[in-house]
Amino acid sequence: MGTLLDCRRLLITSLVLAFFVSLTTPTVEAKIRLYNWEVNYKYMSPDCYQKLGIAINGKSPGPTILAQAGDTIIVNLTNGLGTENIAVHWHGIRQIGSPWSDGTEGVTQCPIVAGDTFQYKFVVDRPGTYLYHAHYGMQRETGLYGSIRVLVKDGEVEPFSYDEDRSIILNDWWHKSTYEQATGLSSIPFQWVNEPDSLLIQGRGRFNCSLMTPSSPGAGICNMTNPECYPYHLTVVAGRTYRLRIGSLTSLSALNFEIEGHNMTVVEADGNYVEPFVVKNLNIYSGETYSVLVKADQDPSRNYWAVSHVISRLPQTPPGLAIFNYYPNHPRKSPPTPPPTGPLWNDTQNRFDQSLKIKAHHNYIYTPPRTSDKQIILLNTQNRIDGITRWSLNNVSHTLPHTPYLIAVKENLKNVFDQNPPPETYDYKNFDIYATPNNSNATYGNGIYRLEFNSTVDIILQNANMISANSSETHPWHLHGHDFWVLGYGIGKFDPEKDPKNYNLVDPIMKNTVPVHKYGWTALRFIANNPGAWAFHCHIESHFFMGMGVVFAEGVEKIGKLPDSIMGCGETRG
């Protein structure tokens, strides 16, 4: 009896102690990260040439968002431009439960008009490297962009270690305004945007002002002594290992990035852990993010170049240059050697091989479904419609309606966009991807793909020849609201009977942005399990502007009442 009583007393004592420990032990709770931003015009000289750009709180790149997985981000965004609308997309954030905060004008919200403040509120549900940028017209090209860095929760570890963490955005830059460029793209005759004037590394480049004559437009506002365009420097301490979170927000260019004399170990891609592999230089496409580990293990008495080069297009732009600065050397001390030249711009095999190397880390493999419920094959072609040069998918060039899709589908507004879906395939048996296309039946369209909720969807992106003979471009494709498994790549025409047999279903990487190589194909698989309307488009600004995109809608009926703040355009005007 006494033994039983002692046991009961011990149990009660243990429960009481556990209760008080639960009261006194701190718990890890998700935080709310609040940002108040105002978007304004600003004269800026990131490459020494002064032009009108768009900045956030006076800065471009804008403020870096720092958070831990599970945190809630609130951005109160005020449009101080006065003459145009804005929208900001949180690139790589899946917006689970907050599809109206995706920031895609015409798809998930009406644009933020001049003078208004819009609140974006969303959860960063997993660690990784992400971006934000304008998603209205071609505004991303004007400087409205920045980094998002999401750390693991307290107590969790990543499958690699490092001493310091840095974010770097790679970009291209034009002196001509986006308004002039957009006008040229829509004109007859067609006026291409041409190659960028400069490449920027973390918002800094260096245009050679001496190339301008006194009569050149803007000659008087190009000043190479302006400290605003001194090369970006990344200061390191010998012996330490650095995690560089590299993101590309180029408007046109595919890039190759290299740090002179230093290897880079790739460990993360678009928020997903990669089976590590070592590269001398890294191919990166617009919308992609990578984490690489770099050890400062070279001679610390000197500095080294960090370089970005244009690839996949004939380079007409000087390389972007930054300084990998060993402390205590002066950060503006130029390296004693010429910058590395990088791989050949037209070495397609080099880029293709890197794509094949990117696999899921062996401890973080999320196995895809073995089969899919739907397959959509999208043929990328350049067409002329009514004399206007456009990009098309299966001969349909996408246009955005005045009423955003999320609102239209949720409110069952059937008269605001075409209720017929776009074609799910093309005549792949008879179409010659190497021939100059004669797509006389190309047309405009704003229909969408309605996906069955929780269904598994395969997307095959097929590249072909452009209007000009013997020309094909690399296209980086970005999916909003999801990550997808990258099942395979190929050069040539995709064969629906043979190629799926070679899909990687063992350790495919998951990403949100992926390249489609010249005259090649890329196969993706995702699960339509995130209620909302989601854009899927080429991440080259001019290509999306010219119609190179589609929209997926899934589970919209499961979304509660939409916020009034996303209304105010098209059929939603009061």
C-alpha positions as CSV (number, residue, x, y, z in Angstrom):
1,M,0.0,0.0,0.0
2,G,2.8,2.4,0.9
3,T,4.6,1.6,-2.3
4,L,1.5,2.4,-4.3
5,L,1.0,5.7,-2.4
6,D,4.6,6.6,-3.0
7,C,4.2,6.0,-6.7
8,R,1.1,8.2,-6.8
9,R,2.9,11.0,-4.9
10,L,5.8,10.7,-7.3
11,L,3.5,10.8,-10.3
12,I,1.7,13.9,-9.0
13,T,5.0,15.6,-8.2
14,S,6.3,14.9,-11.7
15,L,3.1,16.3,-13.3
16,V,3.3,19.5,-11.1
17,L,7.0,19.9,-12.0
18,A,6.2,19.4,-15.7
19,F,3.5,22.0,-15.5
20,F,5.7,24.6,-13.9
21,V,8.6,23.8,-16.3
22,S,6.1,24.4,-19.2
23,L,5.3,27.8,-17.8
24,T,8.9,28.8,-17.3
25,T,10.6,27.3,-20.4
26,P,10.6,29.7,-23.3
27,T,8.9,28.5,-26.4
28,V,10.0,29.3,-29.9
29,E,7.2,31.3,-31.6
30,A,7.0,32.7,-35.1
31,K,7.6,36.4,-35.3
32,I,5.9,39.1,-37.2
33,R,8.3,41.1,-39.4
34,L,6.9,44.5,-40.3
35,Y,8.2,46.7,-43.1
36,N,6.9,50.1,-44.1
37,W,8.1,50.9,-47.7
38,E,7.5,53.8,-50.0
39,V,8.2,53.5,-53.7
40,N,9.4,56.6,-55.4
41,Y,11.1,57.8,-58.5
42,K,14.8,58.5,-58.1
43,Y,17.6,59.7,-60.3
44,M,20.2,56.9,-59.9
45,S,23.6,56.2,-61.4
46,P,24.2,52.5,-60.7
47,D,26.6,52.2,-63.7
48,C,27.8,55.9,-63.6
49,Y,25.1,56.9,-66.2
50,Q,22.3,58.9,-64.5
51,K,18.7,57.9,-65.3
52,L,15.3,57.9,-63.7
53,G,14.7,54.7,-61.8
54,I,12.4,53.4,-59.0
55,A,13.6,52.9,-55.5
56,I,12.2,51.6,-52.2
57,N,12.8,54.0,-49.3
58,G,15.4,55.6,-51.5
59,K,17.3,52.5,-52.2
60,S,17.9,50.1,-55.2
61,P,18.2,47.2,-54.5
62,G,15.6,47.7,-51.9
63,P,15.8,46.6,-48.3
64,T,16.6,42.9,-47.7
65,I,13.8,41.0,-45.9
66,L,15.3,38.9,-43.1
67,A,13.2,36.2,-41.4
68,Q,13.0,32.7,-40.0
69,A,10.8,30.0,-41.4
70,G,7.3,30.3,-40.1
71,D,7.5,34.1,-39.6
72,T,4.8,36.4,-40.9
73,I,5.9,39.2,-43.2
74,I,3.9,42.4,-43.4
75,V,4.9,45.0,-45.9
76,N,2.9,48.2,-46.0
77,L,3.7,49.4,-49.5
78,T,2.9,53.0,-50.5
79,N,2.9,54.0,-54.1
80,G,4.6,57.4,-54.2
81,L,5.2,57.4,-58.0
82,G,2.4,59.8,-58.7
83,T,2.1,58.8,-62.4
84,E,1.8,55.0,-62.6
85,N,0.6,51.9,-60.8
86,I,2.7,49.3,-59.1
87,A,2.6,45.7,-57.8
88,V,5.3,43.7,-56.1
89,H,5.7,39.9,-56.4
90,W,7.4,37.8,-53.6
91,H,9.3,35.5,-55.9
92,G,9.6,31.9,-54.6
93,I,7.1,32.4,-51.7
94,R,4.3,30.0,-52.3
95,Q,1.6,32.2,-50.6
96,I,-0.1,29.2,-49.0
97,G,-3.4,30.7,-47.6
98,S,-2.7,34.1,-49.0
99,P,-3.0,34.0,-52.8
100,W,-4.0,37.6,-53.0
101,S,-0.6,38.6,-51.7
102,D,1.3,37.1,-54.6
103,G,1.7,40.5,-56.1
104,T,0.9,39.8,-59.7
105,E,-1.1,42.5,-61.3
106,G,-3.9,41.1,-63.5
107,V,-3.7,37.7,-61.9
108,T,-4.0,38.0,-58.1
109,Q,-4.7,41.7,-57.6
110,C,-5.6,45.1,-59.1
111,P,-2.5,47.3,-59.2
112,I,-1.7,49.8,-56.4
113,V,-2.6,53.2,-57.8
114,A,-0.6,56.3,-57.2
115,G,-0.9,57.5,-53.6
116,D,-2.4,54.3,-52.2
117,T,-0.9,52.0,-49.6
118,F,-1.4,48.2,-50.0
119,Q,-0.6,45.7,-47.3
120,Y,1.1,42.4,-48.3
121,K,0.8,39.8,-45.6
122,F,2.2,36.3,-45.9
123,V,4.0,33.5,-44.1
124,V,7.5,32.4,-45.2
125,D,6.9,28.8,-44.5
126,R,10.4,27.3,-45.2
127,P,14.0,28.5,-45.2
128,G,15.8,29.5,-48.4
129,T,16.8,32.2,-50.7
130,Y,14.1,34.2,-52.4
131,L,13.6,37.6,-54.2
132,Y,11.0,40.3,-54.6
133,H,10.4,42.5,-57.6
134,A,7.9,44.7,-59.5
135,H,5.3,42.7,-61.4
136,Y,3.6,45.5,-63.3
137,G,4.5,46.2,-66.9
138,M,8.2,46.1,-67.2
139,Q,8.9,47.9,-64.0
140,R,11.3,45.3,-62.6
141,E,13.9,46.7,-65.0
142,T,13.8,50.1,-63.3
143,G,15.3,49.1,-60.0
144,L,12.3,47.9,-58.0
145,Y,13.6,44.7,-56.5
146,G,15.4,43.1,-53.5
147,S,16.4,40.0,-51.6
148,I,14.5,37.7,-49.1
149,R,16.6,35.6,-46.8
150,V,14.8,33.0,-44.7
151,L,16.7,31.2,-42.0
152,V,15.9,27.9,-40.4
153,K,13.9,27.8,-37.2
154,D,15.8,27.9,-33.9
155,G,17.2,24.5,-33.0
156,E,17.2,23.3,-36.6
157,V,20.3,22.9,-38.7
158,E,21.0,22.8,-42.4
159,P,23.1,20.1,-44.2
160,F,26.1,22.4,-44.5
161,S,27.9,25.0,-42.3
162,Y,29.4,28.4,-42.9
163,D,30.6,31.4,-41.0
164,E,28.8,34.3,-42.7
165,D,25.8,34.8,-44.9
166,R,25.5,37.4,-47.8
167,S,23.0,38.1,-50.5
168,I,24.0,39.2,-54.0
169,I,21.6,40.2,-56.8
170,L,22.8,40.0,-60.4
171,N,21.1,42.2,-62.9
172,D,21.3,43.9,-66.3
173,W,20.7,47.6,-66.9
174,W,19.6,49.8,-69.8
175,H,19.9,53.5,-70.3
176,K,16.8,53.7,-72.4
177,S,13.6,53.8,-70.3
178,T,11.2,50.9,-70.0
179,Y,8.5,53.2,-71.5
180,E,10.5,53.6,-74.7
181,Q,11.3,49.9,-74.7
182,A,7.7,48.8,-74.3
183,T,6.6,51.2,-77.0
184,G,9.1,49.7,-79.4
185,L,8.0,46.1,-78.6
186,S,4.5,47.0,-79.5
187,S,5.3,49.0,-82.7
188,I,5.2,48.3,-86.4
189,P,8.0,48.0,-87.4
190,F,9.2,46.1,-84.3
191,Q,11.9,47.7,-82.3
192,W,13.9,45.3,-80.0
193,V,15.2,46.5,-76.7
194,N,18.7,45.5,-77.7
195,E,21.4,44.3,-75.4
196,P,21.9,45.9,-71.9
197,D,24.3,48.7,-71.5
198,S,25.7,47.3,-68.3
199,L,25.6,44.4,-65.9
200,L,25.1,45.1,-62.2
201,I,26.3,43.2,-59.2
202,Q,24.3,44.1,-56.1
203,G,23.1,47.3,-57.8
204,R,26.5,48.5,-59.1
205,G,28.1,48.4,-62.5
206,R,30.5,50.6,-64.5
207,F,29.7,52.0,-67.9
208,N,32.6,53.4,-69.8
209,C,31.6,57.1,-70.1
210,S,34.6,57.8,-72.4
211,L,32.8,55.9,-75.2
212,M,30.3,58.7,-75.3
213,T,31.0,61.8,-77.5
214,P,29.9,65.2,-76.3
215,S,27.0,65.0,-78.7
216,S,25.9,61.6,-77.4
217,P,22.5,61.6,-75.6
218,G,23.2,61.8,-71.8
219,A,26.9,62.5,-72.3
220,G,26.8,65.2,-69.6
221,I,25.3,62.9,-67.0
222,C,27.8,60.0,-67.2
223,N,30.3,60.4,-64.4
224,M,32.8,57.6,-63.6
225,T,33.9,59.4,-60.4
226,N,30.4,59.1,-59.0
227,P,30.8,56.9,-55.8
228,E,27.4,55.5,-56.5
229,C,28.9,53.3,-59.3
230,Y,32.1,52.2,-57.5
231,P,32.3,48.4,-57.7
232,Y,30.4,46.5,-55.1
233,H,32.9,44.9,-52.7
234,L,32.4,41.8,-50.7
235,T,34.8,41.9,-47.7
236,V,36.0,38.5,-46.4
237,V,38.4,37.3,-43.7
238,A,40.9,34.7,-44.7
239,G,40.0,31.1,-43.6
240,R,36.3,31.8,-43.2
241,T,33.6,30.2,-45.3
242,Y,30.9,32.3,-46.8
243,R,27.4,31.5,-47.9
244,L,26.6,33.6,-50.9
245,R,22.9,33.7,-51.8
246,I,23.1,34.6,-55.5
247,G,19.9,35.7,-57.2
248,S,19.4,36.8,-60.8
249,L,16.8,39.4,-61.7
250,T,18.0,40.1,-65.1
251,S,15.4,41.4,-67.6
252,L,17.0,39.6,-70.6
253,S,20.4,38.1,-69.9
254,A,21.4,34.6,-68.9
255,L,24.6,35.0,-66.8
256,N,27.7,33.2,-65.7
257,F,29.1,34.2,-62.3
258,E,32.7,33.5,-61.1
259,I,34.9,34.5,-58.2
260,E,38.5,34.6,-59.4
261,G,40.6,31.8,-58.0
262,H,37.9,30.4,-55.8
263,N,35.7,27.4,-56.1
264,M,32.0,27.5,-55.3
265,T,30.0,24.6,-53.8
266,V,26.4,24.7,-54.8
267,V,24.2,23.7,-51.8
268,E,20.7,25.3,-52.4
269,A,18.6,26.2,-55.4
270,D,15.3,28.2,-55.2
271,G,14.9,27.3,-51.5
272,N,15.7,23.6,-51.9
273,Y,18.8,21.8,-50.7
274,V,21.0,20.4,-53.5
275,E,23.3,17.4,-53.4
276,P,26.5,19.5,-53.2
277,F,28.7,19.9,-56.2
278,V,31.7,22.1,-56.9
279,V,31.9,24.6,-59.8
280,K,34.5,27.1,-61.0
281,N,31.7,29.3,-62.3
282,L,27.9,29.2,-62.1
283,N,25.3,29.6,-64.9
284,I,22.2,31.4,-63.6
285,Y,19.0,32.4,-65.3
286,S,16.6,35.2,-64.5
287,G,14.5,34.3,-61.5
288,E,16.8,31.6,-60.2
289,T,18.5,31.7,-56.8
290,Y,21.4,29.6,-55.6
291,S,23.4,29.4,-52.4
292,V,27.1,28.6,-52.9
293,L,29.7,28.1,-50.2
294,V,33.0,29.9,-50.8
295,K,36.1,29.5,-48.6
296,A,38.4,32.5,-48.4
297,D,41.4,30.3,-48.9
298,Q,43.6,32.3,-51.4
299,D,46.5,34.8,-50.8
300,P,45.0,37.4,-48.5
301,S,47.5,40.1,-49.4
302,R,45.5,40.9,-52.6
303,N,41.9,41.2,-53.8
304,Y,40.1,39.2,-56.4
305,W,37.5,39.8,-59.1
306,A,33.9,38.7,-58.9
307,V,32.6,38.7,-62.5
308,S,29.3,38.2,-64.3
309,H,29.2,37.5,-68.1
310,V,26.4,37.3,-70.6
311,I,25.9,33.8,-71.9
312,S,23.5,32.2,-74.4
313,R,23.4,35.5,-76.4
314,L,26.2,37.1,-78.3
315,P,27.7,39.4,-75.7
316,Q,27.5,43.1,-76.5
317,T,27.7,44.1,-72.9
318,P,30.9,44.4,-70.8
319,P,31.2,42.0,-67.9
320,G,29.9,43.0,-64.5
321,L,32.7,43.5,-62.0
322,A,32.8,43.4,-58.2
323,I,35.7,43.0,-55.8
324,F,36.2,40.0,-53.5
325,N,38.0,42.0,-50.8
326,Y,40.3,40.3,-48.3
327,Y,40.4,42.2,-45.1
328,P,42.3,44.4,-44.3
329,N,43.0,45.3,-47.9
330,H,41.2,48.5,-49.1
331,P,37.8,47.5,-50.6
332,R,38.5,49.6,-53.7
333,K,42.0,48.0,-54.3
334,S,41.8,46.6,-57.8
335,P,43.0,43.0,-58.2
336,P,46.4,42.8,-60.0
337,T,45.1,40.4,-62.6
338,P,42.6,40.7,-65.4
339,P,39.1,39.4,-64.7
340,P,38.3,35.8,-65.7
341,T,36.7,35.4,-69.0
342,G,34.2,32.6,-68.1
343,P,32.9,29.9,-70.5
344,L,32.1,30.6,-74.1
345,W,28.8,32.3,-74.5
346,N,27.5,29.8,-77.0
347,D,28.6,26.6,-75.1
348,T,25.2,25.1,-74.8
349,Q,26.5,21.8,-73.6
350,N,28.2,23.5,-70.6
351,R,24.8,25.0,-69.6
352,F,23.0,21.8,-70.3
353,D,25.4,19.7,-68.2
354,Q,25.0,22.1,-65.2
355,S,21.2,21.7,-65.4
356,L,21.7,17.9,-65.2
357,K,23.9,18.1,-62.1
358,I,21.3,19.8,-59.9
359,K,19.7,17.0,-57.8
360,A,17.9,17.0,-54.5
361,H,20.1,16.5,-51.4
362,H,20.1,12.9,-50.3
363,N,18.5,13.8,-47.0
364,Y,15.9,16.1,-48.5
365,I,14.4,14.0,-51.4
366,Y,10.7,14.6,-51.9
367,T,9.7,11.8,-54.2
368,P,7.3,13.0,-57.0
369,P,4.2,11.0,-57.9
370,R,5.0,8.2,-60.3
371,T,2.5,9.4,-62.9
372,S,0.5,12.5,-63.7
373,D,-3.2,13.2,-64.2
374,K,-2.7,15.8,-66.9
375,Q,0.0,16.6,-69.4
376,I,0.3,20.1,-71.0
377,I,2.9,20.6,-73.8
378,L,3.7,24.2,-74.4
379,L,5.5,25.1,-77.7
380,N,7.3,28.4,-77.4
381,T,7.2,30.3,-80.7
382,Q,7.7,33.9,-81.9
383,N,4.9,35.0,-84.2
384,R,3.5,38.1,-85.8
385,I,-0.2,38.9,-85.1
386,D,-1.7,41.7,-87.1
387,G,1.9,42.8,-87.8
388,I,2.9,43.0,-84.1
389,T,5.7,40.7,-83.0
390,R,4.6,38.5,-80.1
391,W,5.7,35.4,-78.2
392,S,3.1,32.6,-78.1
393,L,2.4,29.2,-76.6
394,N,0.7,26.8,-78.8
395,N,0.0,29.7,-81.1
396,V,-1.8,31.8,-78.4
397,S,-0.2,35.0,-77.2
398,H,-1.4,35.7,-73.7
399,T,-3.0,39.0,-72.7
400,L,-4.1,40.0,-69.2
401,P,-7.7,41.0,-68.6
402,H,-8.8,44.1,-66.8
403,T,-10.2,42.0,-64.0
404,P,-7.7,39.9,-62.1
405,Y,-8.2,36.1,-62.6
406,L,-8.3,35.3,-58.9
407,I,-11.3,37.7,-58.5
408,A,-13.0,36.6,-61.7
409,V,-12.8,32.9,-60.9
410,K,-13.8,33.3,-57.3
411,E,-16.8,35.6,-58.1
412,N,-17.7,33.6,-61.2
413,L,-17.4,36.6,-63.5
414,K,-17.6,34.7,-66.8
415,N,-17.6,37.7,-69.1
416,V,-14.2,39.1,-68.2
417,F,-12.0,36.5,-69.9
418,D,-12.3,33.7,-72.4
419,Q,-13.9,30.7,-70.6
420,N,-12.3,28.3,-73.2
421,P,-8.9,26.9,-72.0
422,P,-5.9,27.4,-74.2
423,P,-4.6,24.4,-76.2
424,E,-2.9,21.7,-74.1
425,T,-0.6,20.6,-76.9
426,Y,0.5,21.3,-80.5
427,D,1.0,19.2,-83.6
428,Y,4.3,17.9,-82.4
429,K,4.5,15.1,-84.9
430,N,4.6,17.4,-87.9
431,F,6.1,20.6,-86.4
432,D,9.7,21.3,-87.3
433,I,11.3,23.1,-84.3
434,Y,14.3,24.1,-86.4
435,A,12.4,25.7,-89.2
436,T,11.4,29.4,-89.3
437,P,7.8,29.2,-88.1
438,N,4.9,30.1,-90.3
439,N,2.2,30.4,-87.7
440,S,-0.4,32.3,-89.6
441,N,-3.1,31.1,-87.3
442,A,-1.5,32.7,-84.2
443,T,-3.9,34.7,-82.1
444,Y,-4.3,36.6,-78.8
445,G,-6.0,34.9,-75.9
446,N,-6.7,35.3,-72.2
447,G,-8.1,31.9,-71.3
448,I,-6.7,29.9,-68.4
449,Y,-6.0,26.3,-67.5
450,R,-8.4,25.2,-64.7
451,L,-6.7,22.3,-62.8
452,E,-8.4,19.8,-60.7
453,F,-7.5,20.4,-57.1
454,N,-4.8,18.0,-55.8
455,S,-4.2,16.6,-59.3
456,T,-0.7,16.0,-60.6
457,V,0.3,18.0,-63.6
458,D,3.1,17.6,-66.1
459,I,4.3,20.6,-68.1
460,I,6.6,20.2,-71.0
461,L,8.2,23.3,-72.3
462,Q,9.4,23.0,-75.9
463,N,11.7,25.5,-77.5
464,A,11.8,26.2,-81.2
465,N,13.1,28.5,-83.9
466,M,12.3,32.2,-83.7
467,I,11.1,34.4,-86.6
468,S,14.8,34.9,-87.7
469,A,16.3,31.8,-89.3
470,N,18.7,29.6,-87.3
471,S,17.9,31.4,-84.0
472,S,16.6,30.0,-80.7
473,E,16.7,31.5,-77.3
474,T,17.1,30.2,-73.7
475,H,13.9,30.9,-71.7
476,P,13.8,30.9,-67.9
477,W,10.3,29.8,-66.8
478,H,8.9,30.7,-63.4
479,L,5.8,29.2,-61.6
480,H,4.0,31.2,-59.0
481,G,2.5,29.5,-55.9
482,H,4.4,26.2,-56.3
483,D,7.6,24.4,-56.5
484,F,7.9,21.8,-59.2
485,W,10.0,18.7,-59.7
486,V,12.4,19.0,-62.6
487,L,12.0,15.6,-64.3
488,G,14.3,16.1,-67.3
489,Y,15.9,18.1,-70.0
490,G,16.5,17.3,-73.6
491,I,17.9,18.8,-76.8
492,G,15.6,18.5,-79.8
493,K,11.9,17.8,-80.0
494,F,10.2,16.2,-77.0
495,D,8.7,12.7,-77.8
496,P,5.7,12.1,-75.5
497,E,6.1,8.3,-76.1
498,K,9.8,7.9,-75.4
499,D,11.1,10.7,-73.3
500,P,8.9,10.2,-70.2
501,K,10.5,6.8,-69.7
502,N,13.8,8.6,-68.9
503,Y,12.3,11.0,-66.3
504,N,14.3,11.3,-63.1
505,L,11.8,10.1,-60.4
506,V,14.5,9.2,-57.9
507,D,16.1,12.5,-56.8
508,P,14.8,15.3,-58.9
509,I,15.4,18.8,-57.6
510,M,12.4,21.0,-56.8
511,K,12.5,24.6,-58.1
512,N,10.3,27.5,-59.0
513,T,12.3,28.7,-62.0
514,V,14.0,26.6,-64.7
515,P,15.7,27.2,-68.0
516,V,14.5,25.8,-71.4
517,H,17.7,25.5,-73.5
518,K,18.0,26.4,-77.1
519,Y,16.1,24.0,-79.4
520,G,15.4,21.9,-76.3
521,W,12.7,20.9,-73.8
522,T,12.3,20.8,-70.1
523,A,9.8,18.6,-68.2
524,L,8.2,19.6,-64.9
525,R,5.7,18.0,-62.5
526,F,3.8,19.7,-59.7
527,I,0.7,19.0,-57.6
528,A,-2.1,21.5,-57.9
529,N,-2.7,21.8,-54.2
530,N,-2.5,25.5,-53.5
531,P,-5.8,27.3,-53.9
532,G,-5.5,30.3,-56.1
533,A,-4.7,31.7,-59.6
534,W,-1.1,31.4,-60.5
535,A,1.0,32.9,-63.3
536,F,3.5,30.7,-65.2
537,H,5.7,32.7,-67.5
538,C,9.0,33.3,-69.1
539,H,11.0,35.5,-66.7
540,I,12.5,37.7,-69.4
541,E,10.6,41.0,-69.0
542,S,10.2,41.7,-72.7
543,H,9.0,38.1,-73.5
544,F,6.3,38.1,-70.8
545,F,5.3,41.6,-72.0
546,M,5.0,40.1,-75.4
547,G,2.6,37.3,-74.3
548,M,4.9,34.5,-73.2
549,G,2.8,33.2,-70.2
550,V,-0.2,31.2,-69.0
551,V,-2.3,31.1,-65.9
552,F,-3.4,28.1,-63.8
553,A,-6.4,28.2,-61.5
554,E,-6.9,25.5,-58.8
555,G,-9.1,25.1,-55.8
556,V,-10.3,28.7,-55.9
557,E,-13.7,27.7,-54.4
558,K,-11.8,26.7,-51.2
559,I,-10.7,30.3,-50.7
560,G,-12.7,32.4,-48.2
561,K,-13.8,36.0,-48.9
562,L,-11.3,37.9,-50.9
563,P,-9.9,41.1,-49.3
564,D,-11.4,44.4,-50.6
565,S,-7.9,45.8,-51.0
566,I,-7.2,43.7,-54.1
567,M,-10.3,45.1,-55.9
568,G,-10.8,48.3,-57.8
569,C,-10.2,47.6,-61.5
570,G,-12.2,46.0,-64.3
571,E,-15.5,44.5,-63.1
572,T,-14.5,45.1,-59.5
573,R,-14.8,48.9,-59.6
574,G,-17.4,50.1,-57.3
